[in-house]
Amino acid sequence: MRFKSAALSGAAALAFVLPFQGVSAQATPARATAIARPAPVSTLVKAVDIPYQTFTLPNGLRVVVHTDRKAPVVAVSVWYDVGSKHEPQGKTGFAHLFEHLMFNGSENAPGDFFAPLKSVGATDYNGTTYFDRTNYFETVPTAALDRALFLESDRMGYLLGAVTQAVLDEQRGVVQNEKRQGDNQPYGLTQYKVLSGLFPAGHPYAHSTIGSMADLDAASLETVKDWFRSHYGPNNAVLVLAGDVDVATARPLVEKYFGAIKPGPKSVLPTVSIPTLPAPVSEEMKDRVAAVMISRNWTVPGLNDRESAPLVVAASVLGGLASSRLDNILVKKEKLAVQVSASDRVFAQVGMFNMMAIVRPGVDPALVNKRMDEILADFLKNGPTADEVNRVVAKSVSGRIQGLESVGGFGGKAVALAEGALYSNDPGFYKKQLQAIAAQTPATVKAAADKWLSRPSYTLTVVPGPRDAYEEAKVPPRADVPAAPDQPAKGTRGAMPEVGQVKPLSFPTVQRSRLSNGIELVYAQRTAVPITQIEASFDAGIAADVAGKLGTQRLTLGMLEEGTTRRNSIAIAEEQERLGAQIGSGASNDRTTVGLTVPSVNLAPALDLYADVLRNPAFPEDELARVKAQTLAGIRQELTNPQGLASRVLPPLVYGPTSPYAKAQGAGDPRAVAAMTRADLIAFQQAWLRPDKAKIFVTSDRPLAEVKAALERALGDWRGTGAGGVKNFTAGRASAPKIVLINRPDSPQSMILAGAPTPLKGIDNMLVQNTANDALGGSFLSRINTDIRETRHWSYGVNGRFQTSEFAAPYIMSAPVQADKTGPSIDALRTDVTEFLTTKPMDQVEFDRAITGAIRSLSGNFETSDAVLSAMEANDLYRRPDDYYATITQRYQAMTLPELNKSIQAALNPKDFVWVVVGDAKTVKPQLDTLGLPVEVVEASAVAGQ
């Protein structure tokens, strides 16, 4: 989904509901509630299909090809049969470390792999490592397929000559900061405790993929090279090509680039047991968190076991659906928890089943623990209902349909085919998975759950307090090492292939119409998947939040699905699930959105539900009290999170406290939220969420006439009540340059967020400035990321961008860095920005890379309906023509290097930055005191005035 719930981040907003109370102040005439009549699940299952062909090279490389001609792009995905489960004791983290090393160039393509990928217009390019595999993927223009295959084959067969001690030291530092970044989050250490609690020492799944600091430190160049030789041969990999390609084209290319690579050892499938604890185990740990978390865990069968599917369904019924058992009872009815979940994380050889609850502040955790036991016991005794099982199936299948619109990336067609080939020796296994889930009955789900979840569990309770000492924190950061020097290309395979003529973007034709009540309809037809996406966009946004009552907008959105004049919240949640639909809401600085995504076959009943949520929210008092409590708990959680803290503090500093955009302060003012009434929410809804402030954006496989007729029936007679709200865009005055240090003890990293005002506005059409920023902070290869991550390896990643709103566009930099390098990182960032704007502006290489990459990536960027819908909304917000992206290539081609440098130099002053740092003051403040800026220290608990 492109939108997200406006309720408490991470909190369960839909669950058990009492009958609604009161009526909406702008209710439509009462109508009998329509019974949702979804299409049979079998119809949805049939829509999930990825035809493919396979072949295998003599060296053992398995190749899967899927043809999809909707866009001139090809997803290239290489999956290696090596993950953290293959790592012996003393080499934890090696698979993930090698994921990083394989992006740092190969013998015939030296230097960062991101440069040649960006230059061809690659999108969705990345790599990931987990227990069972390491994968690398990119989506490239069809004309760049040769180059992508050359790069992937070079790092498969010709890597080790490029792996030097300097490269190893550089990427080891990056990986260790990735680990610090994860550990630095609230509850960030729980994964280690759960794994060690579920699995005996030495079990292949007993250690985390990120590994240990000590093992990473101990990795020598030779042991790392031996690791590669043992696992990364062609006979240990699956190559998937999905998109604008066929077998006749693919086979000779794959043979050309991969055929000469010699096979290596085959990864040995570890012997994996599903351990059973002899008795229940309960442990407690302290962390700087806002609320107690209870996590209950079991080991269960893996992907290829017939009991995996019923356990996945069981998890959804218990805590995965919006109407789940845990939600209904613990959050809604008994109000003992503010967030719950249940999931079955299914891996190739084992699964990890989890039930989790965040305890509502003031509630005894022992009571929540007891109720979790009782809810599970009742489920094991009686099983799920047929309706619960059917809702899980409908939701699962519709989500899979939408995900398969993309050919690549993190979850597209290439991923489905590669997972099946690698884990199950069957590229079509995705379909068997869906069929297995669709075949589940209450009896099969009950039987599997009773077998596996009646065994002893491992329970971890995290309580607020100073973080317990842990071994990893004792490992000091490595001494600084110089950046790895560039290596010359060996050239043993000839020059890197040239890129052919890239086909221009074919952006869909945007059509406009109006409903009879005047709401404008902005529509584009997309036929790749039978899905309709609708977004009602209201001219409101964070800028419309109520001064003195920050959080009103967010709380209003959070209550939309908590009951209408026709449905209570349980009915709203269950109807969505039966229809395979999802309603969600969110806000940018300028717009408030309420969206619907649904299989098109279920559009009519889904629109009945969607219109009811939009038009008739009841804001029931009992539900409001609960959602307010969840929101307040969410605010307390924000105050324990580095990003959450920094994001609350920076907006008033960079926009000025009187700017409407300064209201972007998390979930709001806790005192205002606590005092908010039903009347406050009704007033906001009537003023802002009204038809005369709305435009409806749609992408669908169904024609405009059909979609418009359905929308007309649902919304055509909607009228607003009273006067609409008015936003006042008085200019704010940004803070003078300074450093605000938010003290967060025990932080292994510091979160740096910096902002500088600019004279720019989103309506200025900032394409030139954003293109110039590609070299400063807008891409992986940008100056600031290259310096702080790659050269100094003080961070996992740094970025900078113009944070574009309708009437403002400050420049924001984000840099999580290791704690002992906080001051030096700020100093380096100031230098990088100053040089870019003065003595070392964007150069010709950076210019060519930015322009060429931007043009060539257009088709990949707009492959999905989700991306098209976002572009339509942005064009409307920033007053650009509907054919803006159809003509953007010419805009790029007309740009010059002097123009780009002049544009960003005019927009940005390096002396205007204000810096917000979240870190351990005792470690960080002495570093900041040397930077020549005033330093203000604020305690984290004081950020929201609590």
Secondary structure, 3 states (H helix, E strand, C coil): CCCCCCCCCCCCCCCCCCCCCCCCCCCCCCCCCCCCCCCCHHHHHHCCCCCCEEEECCCCCEEEEEECCCCCEEEEEEEECCCHHHCCCCCCCHHHHHHHHCCCEECCEECCCHHHHHHCCCEEEEEEECCCCEEEEEEEEHHHHHHHHHHHHHHHHCCHHHCCHHHHHHHHHHHHHHHHHHHCCCCCCHHHHHHHHHCCCCCCCCCCCCCCHHHHHHCCHHHHHHHHHHHCCHHHEEEEEEECCCHHHHHHHHHHHHCCCCCCCCCCCCCCCCCCCCCCEEEEEEECCCCCEEEEEEEECCCCCCCHHHHHHHHHHHHHCCCCHHHHHHHHHCCCEEEEEEEEEECCCCEEEEEEEEECCCCCHHHHHHHHHHHHHHHHHHCCCHHHHHHHHHHHHHHHHHHCCCCCCCCCHHHHHHHHHHHHCCCCHHHHHHHHHHCCCHHHHHHHHHHHHCCCCEEEEEEECCCCCCHHHHCCCCCCCCCCCCCCCCCCCCCCCCCCCCCCCCCCCCEEEECCCCCEEEEEECCCCCEEEEEEEECCCHHHCCCCCCCHHHHHHHHCCCEECCCEHHHHHHHHHHHCCEEEEEECCCCEEEEEEEEHHHHHHHHHHHHHHHHCECCCHHHHHHHHHHHHHHHHHHCCCHHHHHHHHHHHHHHCCCCHHHHCCCCCCHHHHHHCCHHHHHHHHHHHCCHHHEEEEEEECCCHHHHHHHHHHHHCCCCCCCCCCCCCCCCCCCCCCCEEEEECCCCCEEEEEEEECCCCCHHHCCHHHHHHHHHHCCCCCCHHHHHHHHHCCCECCCEEEECCECCECCEEEEEEEEHHHHHHHHHHHHHHHHHHHCCCCCCHHHHHHHHHHHHHCHHHHCCCHHHHHHHHHHHHHCCCCCCCCCCHHHHHHCCCHHHHHHHHHHHCCHHHCEEEEEECHHHHHHHHCCCCCCEEEEEHHHCCCC
